[in-house]
Each structure stands twice: as structure tokens, then as C-alpha cells.
Amino acid sequence: MKKMMLGLLALFVLVACGGKYLREAEPDEVFDTKEYGILVFSVTFAENKFQEKELYFDLVGDTGGARELRVDPDDDLVFAFVAKAGYYRIRNIKGVNNSPAVTRAGSTKEEREIYTERQWSFAVEPGKFNYVGNIYIKDFDHQEGLNTKFQVSQEVYTLSAQIELRSRLADLVRLKDERPVYATYKLPLITRLMEEANSDKARALDYISKAKQEQAKEGYGDFAWGVSIEEVKSYLEQKNQEVLVLSATHLIDNTRAMNPVEYFFAAQEGRSLLNKVVVHLDKAGYDQVMTSIIQKYGKAAKQEGESLLWFTSFSKITLENKENELLLTYEGVGVEQAPRPGLDDLIK
């Protein structure tokens, strides 16, 4: 890319309203982390033959705040804002096209407005860096066939674009290096990619429902946090695993004697409910284990001594490099229970 600049610059922020909802960070600024978080995303617009002019899009909060942003062909921009907690959308991608293949004119002097109804939605949580992904505008075609349809004003035909969503943690490294003001905020980092948005207001309810489903399914393997010791024991025995019950709150799957899996349970109102699992692994497999964890949980990890810690919404994953073995621990945690990795904790 010929341009590697941050989309934070005022040059690219053409319209700003509702500053109390969306604003750029200022040096030494202090904001209420109970109400505001940091929003980070990026847009990549690859050069192509059929759309050689800039595009505009809106960043809009469901309860307030709006920005119109600009991206030019061959741009790779990282956008970051101090954002009031809530739900936001990226929508109304539009521009003009002067390609004769699109305008059906004899020269590039003719222009047609183009726009797409495709949009994305995401939540900003307070007191966190919220990385929601990279929008990759990969290609345009003067015919239908790519995954995003653009309407052409005054015409009955359309053109299409290939627009993809991806996670690119290098965006956070760029943000830290190129706009160090954001690195001064020692906030935990969460990565939750934006999703295709419905055009109605049911999107927020859908998001809450999915969050609850996510909490219910978090845990270890086939077990969600909070299942009883009886359920775990019964399931393992049905799988012909060798189960050793050490106490009312502790059992071991000893099927692989050199690599046992320990299950720990918290006593609650007369029941023992799963809240931690410890997997014993061969020390020689460190690189393979690291690769697997990074693929699943990403490079945002806190380092504490010889241990690395990853966090999901409701789990803490710890890899301990012991003298004779590796310990991989999964533990159920509340969303606010532990300090989570920030920009300084990205694994290089």
C-alpha cells in the first residue's frame, strides 16, 4: 500500500456530530471508563480497475454520535475513537464512479453515484480497547458476481465489490506505534469482530442474546462452566475414560497417565460446579501448544513470570512453562474479574 496512515487524522473525518459519543483521544485526556471505551477498526481499499475514486461511509451510534469517514483507493487506514458504550454501525458506503464500463459513457468525465445497503454492527464496551476488525474492500467489477452489490444512480444495472471482514492484530501495533496517545490508556483489550447488521432495531437484542449464548457455551471441551461434578463424571465414563474422584470438588481424567486432565469444582448451595480445568502436557510440545492457543485466542496475552494469560469473555486461559511439564489451565471468570491484556501485551 502506498499510503500507511492512521484514519484518525482530521483530514479524513469530514463530518462530526455528537462529540460526547465519538471523539479522537487527546494527549493527557482522562475519560470515564465506566461510560466510555476505545473503539478500533481499520479499512483497506485495494486498487482496482473499476472504482478509482474515493468512498465514504458512516459510523453511527444507535443512541447518538455519527462520523462520516473517507477512504481512497490504495488506502490502509486504522480508525480509533473514544466512544460512549453502546451499539454502533458502519453503513451507507457510497461514492461516485467514472469508469466508462460503469457509466456507459465515452470518457471518465461522466460520473454516477454508487451506494450499497450492506452494513455492519458491533458493541463498544466501557473501560476496554474494543477491536472490531478490518474491512477489506478487495476488488470491484462492473458486473454482478462479487459479494457486495452497489446500486448505480440513474441506471437499472449494478456493479459489485468483494468486501471481506477479517481480524488483523497488526492494526493494534500500528495504533500503538503511530498514535502513542492511545498506548497511554492501560485498558484491557477485547477482540470481537463486527457482524452483518440487520436494518431494524432488533440488532441490539440479537447481540445480547448471542452474548448470553456465548457465556453458556464457554468452558473446557464439551463442558460449560457451571456443570455439576456428577455430569462431568457420567459423561467421561460414557466415553470410557479412566476417572478418579479425589474429593467432592476434584476429579481427574487419568486415561493418559502422563497427561492427566484435572477438573475442579466450586461448592455452591450443596452442589459442586465446574470452574477450572488443568491439562498436563509434555514440555517438548511447547511450540505446538503455543501455535494452537494463538490460532484460537489470538496474540493478546498478559505475561506474568513464566506464564502467559489469555482471556475470553468468561474464561481465563493460562499456559505455565514448568521445569518438567506444561500446565494449561482453563478457568471460568466474570467479565470484570481479572485484568485483561492491553496494547502492551501483544505477542510479537
C-alpha positions in Angstrom: 0.0 0.0 0.0 1.4 3.4 -0.9 -0.4 5.0 2.0 0.0 3.6 5.5 -1.5 6.3 7.7 -4.0 6.3 10.5 -7.5 7.2 9.8 -7.6 9.2 12.9 -6.4 12.4 11.2 -8.9 15.2 10.9 -8.4 15.2 7.2 -10.5 12.1 6.9 -13.1 13.0 9.4 -15.4 15.1 7.3 -18.5 15.3 9.4 -18.6 15.1 13.2 -21.6 15.4 15.4 -22.5 14.2 18.9 -18.9 14.7 20.1 -19.8 13.3 23.5 -20.4 9.9 21.8 -17.4 9.7 19.4 -14.2 11.7 19.6 -10.5 11.3 19.0 -8.3 10.9 22.0 -6.2 14.0 23.1 -2.9 13.9 25.0 -3.4 13.6 28.7 -7.2 13.2 28.3 -9.0 11.4 31.1 -12.4 9.9 30.4 -14.8 8.0 32.5 -14.1 4.3 31.9 -17.5 3.3 33.3 -19.1 5.1 30.3 -16.5 5.1 27.6 -14.2 2.7 25.8 -11.7 2.9 22.9 -13.1 1.7 19.5 -10.5 0.5 17.0 -11.1 -0.8 13.4 -9.5 -0.5 10.0 -10.4 -0.2 6.4 -8.3 -1.4 3.5 -9.3 -0.3 0.0 -7.2 -2.1 -2.7 -6.6 -0.5 -6.0 -8.8 -1.9 -8.8 -9.8 -1.2 -12.4 -13.4 -0.1 -11.9 -13.6 2.1 -8.8 -10.8 4.6 -8.9 -12.4 7.3 -6.8 -12.8 7.6 -3.0 -15.6 6.0 -0.9 -17.4 7.5 2.1 -19.1 5.6 4.9 -20.9 6.5 8.1 -20.0 5.4 11.7 -23.3 5.8 13.6 -24.2 5.1 17.2 -27.7 3.6 17.9 -28.3 6.1 20.6 -26.2 9.0 19.3 -23.0 10.1 17.7 -22.0 10.0 14.0 -18.9 10.4 11.8 -18.6 10.4 8.0 -15.3 8.9 7.1 -13.4 8.7 3.8 -11.1 6.0 2.3 -9.3 6.3 -1.0 -8.1 3.6 -3.4 -4.8 2.1 -2.0 -5.5 3.4 1.5 -5.0 1.2 4.5 -6.4 3.2 7.4 -6.7 2.5 11.1 -9.5 4.4 12.9 -9.7 4.9 16.6 -12.1 6.8 18.8 -13.1 7.4 22.4 -16.6 6.0 22.2 -19.5 6.0 24.5 -20.5 2.5 25.4 -23.3 1.1 23.2 -24.1 -0.3 19.8 -22.7 1.2 16.6 -23.0 0.6 12.9 -20.8 1.1 9.8 -23.2 1.8 6.9 -24.1 3.9 3.9 -20.9 3.1 1.9 -21.1 5.5 -1.1 -19.1 7.4 -3.7 -19.1 8.3 -7.3 -17.8 6.2 -10.2 -16.4 7.5 -13.5 -15.4 4.3 -15.2 -16.8 4.1 -18.7 -17.6 0.4 -18.1 -20.0 1.5 -15.4 -21.3 4.9 -16.6 -21.6 3.5 -20.2 -20.1 6.9 -21.3 -17.3 7.5 -23.7 -14.9 9.1 -21.2 -14.2 9.4 -17.5 -15.9 12.9 -17.4 -19.3 11.2 -16.8 -19.9 10.2 -13.2 -22.6 8.2 -11.4 -23.3 8.0 -7.7 -23.0 4.5 -6.3 -24.0 3.1 -2.9 -24.6 -0.2 -1.1 -27.1 -1.1 1.6 -24.6 -3.5 3.2 -23.7 -2.6 6.8 -22.1 -4.0 10.0 -22.9 -3.7 13.6 -20.9 -4.1 16.9 -20.8 -3.1 20.5 -18.4 -0.9 22.4 -17.8 -2.0 26.0 -16.7 0.7 28.5 -13.2 0.6 30.0 -11.7 -1.5 27.2 -10.0 -1.4 23.9 -12.7 -2.7 21.5 -11.1 -4.1 18.3 -13.8 -4.9 15.9 -11.9 -5.9 12.7 -10.6 -4.9 9.3 -13.0 -4.2 6.4 -11.1 -5.3 3.3 -12.5 -3.8 0.1 -10.7 -6.2 -2.2 -12.0 -5.6 -5.7 -14.7 -4.1 -7.9 -16.3 -5.4 -11.0 -18.6 -3.6 -13.5 -20.9 -6.6 -13.4 -22.7 -8.5 -10.7 -20.8 -11.5 -9.3 -18.8 -10.3 -6.3 -20.3 -10.5 -2.8 -21.5 -6.8 -2.4 -24.0 -5.2 -4.7 -23.6 -1.4 -5.4 -26.6 0.4 -6.9 -25.7 2.9 -9.7 -27.8 6.1 -9.7 -29.9 6.7 -12.8 -29.3 3.2 -14.0 -31.1 -0.1 -13.7 -27.9 -2.2 -13.6 -25.4 -2.6 -10.7 -21.7 -3.1 -10.1 -20.3 -5.3 -7.4 -17.4 -5.4 -4.9 -15.7 -8.0 -2.9 -15.8 -6.8 0.7 -14.5 -9.1 3.4 -14.2 -8.8 7.2 -11.0 -10.1 8.9 -9.1 -9.8 12.1 -5.7 -8.1 11.8 -4.0 -7.5 15.1 -1.2 -5.6 13.3 -3.7 -2.8 13.3 -3.2 -2.5 17.1 0.6 -2.5 16.7 0.2 0.4 14.2 -2.1 2.2 16.5 0.4 1.9 19.4 3.3 3.0 17.2 1.7 5.7 15.2 -0.6 7.3 17.7 1.1 6.7 21.1 -1.6 8.7 22.9 -3.8 5.5 22.7 -1.0 3.4 24.3 -1.2 5.6 27.4 -4.5 4.1 28.2 -3.8 0.9 30.2 -7.1 -0.7 29.3 -7.8 -4.4 28.7 -8.2 -5.5 25.0 -11.1 -7.4 23.7 -11.4 -8.6 20.1 -14.9 -9.2 18.8 -15.4 -8.8 15.1 -18.3 -6.7 13.8 -21.2 -8.7 12.2 -23.5 -8.2 9.3 -26.2 -5.9 10.6 -30.0 -6.1 10.1 -31.6 -2.9 9.1 -34.0 -2.9 12.1 -33.6 -2.2 15.7 -33.7 -5.8 16.7 -29.9 -5.9 16.2 -29.2 -4.9 19.8 -31.5 -7.6 21.2 -29.8 -10.1 18.9 -26.4 -9.1 20.2 -27.5 -9.5 23.9 -29.0 -12.9 23.1 -25.7 -14.1 21.4 -23.7 -12.8 24.4 -25.8 -14.9 26.7 -25.3 -17.9 24.5 -21.6 -17.3 24.4 -21.4 -17.3 28.2 -23.4 -20.5 28.4 -21.1 -22.4 26.0 -17.8 -21.2 27.4 -15.8 -23.8 29.4 -13.5 -26.6 28.5 -14.1 -29.1 25.8 -17.6 -30.5 26.0 -18.2 -28.9 29.4 -19.6 -25.5 30.1 -18.7 -23.7 33.3 -21.2 -24.5 36.0 -22.0 -28.1 35.1 -22.0 -30.4 38.1 -19.3 -32.9 39.1 -21.9 -35.7 38.6 -22.5 -34.6 35.0 -18.8 -34.5 34.2 -18.1 -37.9 35.8 -21.0 -39.5 34.0 -20.0 -38.1 30.6 -16.4 -39.1 30.9 -17.4 -42.6 32.0 -19.7 -42.9 29.0 -16.6 -42.1 26.8 -14.7 -45.0 28.6 -12.3 -42.5 30.2 -10.5 -43.5 33.4 -12.0 -41.3 36.1 -10.5 -40.8 39.6 -12.7 -38.9 42.1 -10.4 -37.4 44.7 -13.0 -35.3 46.5 -16.4 -33.7 46.2 -14.7 -30.8 44.3 -11.9 -32.6 42.4 -11.7 -35.4 39.9 -9.0 -36.5 37.3 -9.3 -38.0 33.9 -6.4 -40.3 34.0 -6.9 -42.0 30.7 -3.5 -40.8 29.6 -1.4 -41.2 32.7 1.4 -39.0 31.6 -1.0 -36.2 30.5 -3.9 -36.2 33.1 -6.7 -33.7 33.0 -7.8 -32.3 36.4 -11.3 -30.9 36.9 -12.0 -28.6 39.8 -15.5 -27.6 41.1 -16.7 -24.8 43.3 -19.1 -25.7 46.1 -22.3 -23.7 45.7 -25.5 -24.4 47.7 -24.7 -28.0 48.2 -23.6 -28.6 44.6 -20.1 -28.9 43.1 -20.0 -26.8 39.8 -17.1 -26.8 37.3 -14.9 -23.7 37.4 -11.4 -24.8 36.5 -9.6 -27.4 34.4 -5.8 -28.1 34.4 -4.3 -30.0 31.5 -0.8 -31.6 32.0 1.2 -31.5 28.7 4.7 -32.6 27.6 7.2 -29.8 27.8 8.6 -30.8 24.4 5.3 -29.8 22.8 5.6 -26.1 23.7 5.7 -24.7 20.2 2.8 -26.8 19.0 0.7 -25.8 22.1 1.6 -22.1 21.6 0.6 -22.2 17.9 -2.7 -23.8 18.8 -3.6 -21.3 21.5 -2.7 -18.3 19.4 -4.8 -19.6 16.5 -7.8 -19.9 18.9 -7.3 -17.0 21.2 -5.0 -14.6 19.4 -1.8 -12.8 20.3 -3.2 -10.6 23.0 -1.8 -12.2 26.2 -0.5 -11.0 29.5 2.8 -12.2 30.7 3.3 -13.0 34.4 6.7 -14.5 35.1 6.9 -17.7 33.1 3.2 -17.8 32.4 1.1 -16.4 29.6 -2.6 -15.4 30.2 -5.4 -15.2 27.6 -8.9 -14.0 28.3 -12.2 -14.6 26.6 -15.5 -13.0 27.8 -15.9 -15.6 30.5 -12.7 -17.6 30.7 -9.0 -17.2 31.6 -6.5 -19.5 29.9 -3.0 -19.8 31.5 0.0 -21.5 30.0 2.7 -22.2 32.6 6.1 -23.4 31.5 7.2 -25.6 34.4 10.5 -27.4 34.9 9.3 -30.8 33.7 5.9 -30.1 32.1 3.5 -27.5 30.7 0.3 -26.7 32.6 -2.6 -25.4 30.5 -5.3 -24.1 32.8 -8.8 -23.0 31.9 -10.8 -21.1 34.5 -14.2 -19.5 34.5 -14.1 -15.8 35.3 -16.6 -12.9 35.4 -16.2 -10.2 32.8 -14.7 -7.7 35.3 -12.9 -10.3 37.4 -9.3 -10.0 36.2 -7.0 -7.5 34.4 -7.1 -8.3 30.7 -4.3 -7.9 28.2 -3.9 -4.5 26.6 -1.8 -3.0 23.7 1.4 -3.6 25.6 0.6 -7.3 25.9 0.6 -8.3 22.2 2.9 -11.3 21.5 5.4 -10.2 18.8 
